[in-house]
Amino acid sequence: MRWALWIFGSLAAIIAIVALIGALLPRDHVATRSAQFSEPPAAVWQAITNYDDFPKWRCGVLHVERLPDRDGHPVWLERGKHDAIPYEALEAVAPDGEAPGRLVVKIADPKLPFGGSWTYEVAANGGGTRLRITERGEVYNPIFRFVSRFVIGETKTMDDYLTALGRKYGETIRIGG
């Protein structure tokens, strides 16, 4: 009986410490990652804006369902193994010649324990394309905030996205800030 109390008390203390540290972390964060691709900007733009094809190249996206547009913006639901997250494209300006492209996407469900937006900048660079992603994230739950910062990492989603896009093109990419 004493062991059970000791184990329960230890677990409760660990959870309390994690929650306290998470509460002390800022709710919002900004992180940027980028990678170079040999494909032209138009091809990269097509890949990142053709939401229906995401399951073909993005690990973890099992199905994409189009939802009704909001204020003229496309909205879709990405279904993974354990979650379903709706997204809205707030801005989409395709690259045109030497002019870079810009896509801004946000999580479209304010009830989730996290939120935020991603800005994708697609620019011609040395015969290929540089894709830079800036995440403006919000993690509301202090325990999730701790896990996001210290366990998963705040750039993991972007790193996975860039790596998957590289695999789509048969490239091993190097990710930078």
N, C-alpha and C positions, 0 to 999 in steps of 0.2 A: 504494500500500500504506500509506503514511504517513497519507493522508487517512482511510482506512478505520479505522486504529487510533485516530486523533484523534476521529472520529465515534463509534466504539464506546466509547471512554473517556469522552467527554462524556455520552453517554446513560447509561452506568453511574453516573457521578457524579450526574446529575440524579435517577436512580432512588434512589440512596443518600440523597441529601438529602431527597427526598420521604418515604422510609421513616423517616428519622431524625426529621423534623418530625412525621410521623404517630405515631411511637412516643412523642413527648413530649406529644401531645394526650391528654386524658382519654378513656378507652374509652367512658364513659357520657356522655350529654347529656340535657337536658330542654329542650323548646321548646314554646311554646303559640301557637296561632293561633285566630282567631275571625272569624265573619262573621254578619251579620244577613240573614235571609230574610223575605219577606213571607208565606210559607206558615205555617200553624199548626203548633205542636209535633208534633201527631199525624202530620201529613204528612211532616215532616222525619224523625221517628222511623221511620216506615214505610220511607222511602228508605234510611236508613243500616242498617236491620236486615233488609231483604229482599235477602239476599246473592245470590240467583239472578238478580236484576235488575241487578246491578252492571254487566255488559257493556253494558246499554242506555244508561247515562249516564256511566260512568267511563272516560275515555280510558286506554288501555293495558291494560284488563282485557278480554281476548278471550273468556274462558270461565270459568265458575265450576262447580266440581264439589263436591257435598256428600260429605263423608267421614264415617265413623262418629263419633258423639259420644264425647267424653272426659269421664268423670265427670259426665254429664248436660249437658255444654256443647256447643253446636253447633260443628262444625269444617268448614271448607271450604277448597278449593284454588283460588286465583286464578291463572289462566294468562294470561301476557302474551306479547308477541312473543318475548322472550328468556329468560323465567324462569317458574317456577311456585312460588308461596309458599303454604304452608298457614297458616291462621289459626284461632284458637280464641276464642270469645266467653266470657270468664270471668265477666262480670256483665252483666245486661241488666234495667234497671228503667225501664219506659216512663214518659214524662211523664203526669201525672194532674192535670188542672185546672191549678192554679198551681204544683204540685210539679214540679220539673225531672226530666228523665230522665237516666239515666247508663248508658253502654255502655262496657265495658272489653274490648278485643281485644288478643291478643298473637300474635306469630309463633310457630307451633307446630312449628318444626323447629330444634333446637339445633345442627344441623350446618352451618347457613348461616354466612357470614362476618359476619353482622349479626343483630341480634335486637331485641326490645323490645316495648313495648305502647303503645296509644293509648287515652286516656280521652276519650270524647265526652260532652259535657254539653249537653243540649237543654233550653232554657228559654224560656218565653213572655217576649216583650219588645216592648212598644209595638205590639201588634196583630199581631206576627209572631213570629219565633223567632230566638234567638241560639244558634248552635252554636259551642261552644268545644272545640277538640281539644288535648290535651296529649300530646306524644310523650315517652316515656322510652326513648330509643334506646341501643343498644349496638353499637359497630362494633369487631370483634375484630382485623381485619387493619389494620396501621398505614398501608398504602398506601390502602386503602379509606377509612380514617379521614381522611386528608389530603384525598382527593377529596370525601368527604362534607362536610367543613367548608369547603374553599376553592373547589371547582369546582362541585359540585351545589348545596350549601347544605342546612343541616339542617332547613329548613322547607319544602323544595320539595314533598315528598310531601303534606303537609297543605295547602299552597297549591293544588296541583293538585286535590286532593279537594274543597276548598271551591269552587273555580272551577267544577269540573264539576257540582257540586250546584246552583250558581247557574244554570248553563246549562240544567240539567234543568228548572228552573222559569222559564226565560226571563228571568232576572235578571242584571244585571251587579253583582256584589257587591264590596264593599270589605273587604279582609282586614286585620285588626289583630292585635296581640299578645295 
